[in-house]
Amino acid sequence: MLVKHLDDVLGTPADVDTETWTSRRLIYKDAGMGYSVNDTIIKKGAEVEMHYLNHLETVYCIEGEGEITDLGTGITHPIRVGTIYALNQHDHHILRANKGTHMRMVCVFNPPLTGREVHDASGAYALSD
């Protein structure tokens, strides 16, 4: 059984902070679960373009409001607490947090992340060995 609290991650190398988001990486590939789980904050007013070519991702909003635009279709969907979306076709997208609030998201990746990934120029994570 794996048991971890967010406090166990804060301030460690698994607490990754950038200009537009902070990702607290809770479950990694080495846990052997076949997926990874992050507690991610998209900062107020941030706009992040991503395109996970090597991973599928499901995201559940637990705080804040914003929107996601599917760059393949041009369709924008609002995001608020209780919204879930799945990037089931490696969807190229832009995620935006409203200017007045951050968005806190629970993110599940398949295949799992190692915890050391950084976004490349396309907004993707490289596939680990």
C-alpha positions in Angstrom: 0.0 0.0 0.0 1.2 3.5 -0.9 0.2 6.3 1.4 1.4 9.9 0.9 0.2 13.4 1.9 0.7 16.5 -0.1 2.9 17.8 2.9 5.3 15.0 2.1 6.0 16.6 -1.3 6.0 20.3 -0.7 9.5 21.8 -0.7 11.1 18.7 -2.2 12.3 18.1 -5.7 8.9 16.6 -6.5 7.4 20.1 -5.9 8.2 21.7 -9.3 7.5 25.4 -9.7 7.5 27.4 -13.0 6.3 30.8 -14.1 2.8 29.5 -15.1 2.3 26.4 -13.1 3.3 24.4 -10.0 3.2 20.6 -10.1 3.3 18.6 -6.9 4.2 15.1 -8.2 2.6 12.5 -5.9 2.8 9.1 -7.7 5.6 8.3 -10.1 6.4 5.5 -12.6 8.5 3.8 -9.9 5.4 3.1 -7.9 4.5 0.5 -10.4 0.9 1.6 -10.8 0.9 2.1 -14.6 0.0 5.8 -14.2 1.2 8.9 -12.4 -0.7 11.5 -10.4 0.2 15.2 -10.0 -1.5 17.9 -7.9 -1.0 20.9 -10.3 -1.8 24.6 -9.9 -2.2 26.7 -13.0 -1.4 30.2 -11.8 -3.8 33.2 -12.0 -4.1 34.5 -15.6 -1.6 31.9 -16.9 -1.9 30.6 -20.4 -0.1 27.3 -21.1 0.1 25.6 -24.5 0.7 21.8 -24.3 0.7 18.9 -26.7 1.4 15.6 -25.0 2.5 13.5 -27.9 3.7 10.6 -25.7 1.2 10.6 -22.9 -2.6 10.5 -22.4 -3.8 12.7 -19.6 -7.0 13.0 -17.6 -7.5 16.2 -15.5 -10.0 17.0 -12.7 -10.5 20.6 -11.5 -10.8 20.9 -7.7 -10.3 24.7 -7.3 -10.7 27.8 -9.5 -11.9 28.5 -13.0 -10.6 28.8 -16.5 -10.9 27.2 -19.9 -9.3 24.8 -22.3 -9.1 25.3 -26.0 -8.7 22.3 -28.3 -6.3 23.7 -31.0 -7.3 21.0 -33.4 -11.0 22.0 -33.4 -10.8 25.6 -32.1 -13.5 24.7 -29.5 -13.1 26.3 -26.0 -14.6 24.6 -23.0 -15.1 26.3 -19.6 -13.4 24.7 -16.6 -14.7 25.0 -13.0 -14.7 22.9 -9.9 -16.0 19.5 -10.8 -14.9 19.6 -14.5 -13.0 16.6 -15.9 -11.4 16.4 -19.3 -9.3 13.7 -21.0 -6.7 14.3 -23.6 -7.5 11.0 -25.2 -6.1 11.8 -28.7 -2.9 13.5 -27.6 -4.9 16.8 -28.1 -2.9 20.0 -28.7 -4.4 22.5 -26.4 -4.2 25.8 -24.4 -5.1 25.8 -20.8 -6.0 29.2 -19.3 -6.7 30.2 -15.7 -9.0 33.2 -15.1 -7.1 36.3 -14.1 -8.8 36.4 -10.7 -8.1 32.8 -9.7 -5.7 29.9 -10.1 -6.9 26.5 -11.1 -5.9 23.5 -9.0 -6.0 20.2 -11.0 -5.5 16.5 -10.3 -3.6 15.2 -13.3 -3.3 11.5 -14.2 -0.8 10.5 -16.9 -0.4 7.2 -18.8 2.2 6.0 -19.4 3.4 7.3 -16.0 5.8 10.1 -15.5 9.1 9.6 -13.8 8.9 12.9 -12.0 11.9 14.5 -13.7 10.1 15.5 -17.0 10.1 19.1 -18.3 8.0 20.4 -21.2 9.9 20.6 -24.4 9.3 23.3 -27.1 6.1 21.6 -28.3 4.7 21.4 -24.8 5.2 17.6 -24.6 7.1 15.4 -22.1 9.6 13.0 -23.6 8.8 9.3 -23.2 10.9 7.7 -20.5 12.6 4.3 -20.9 
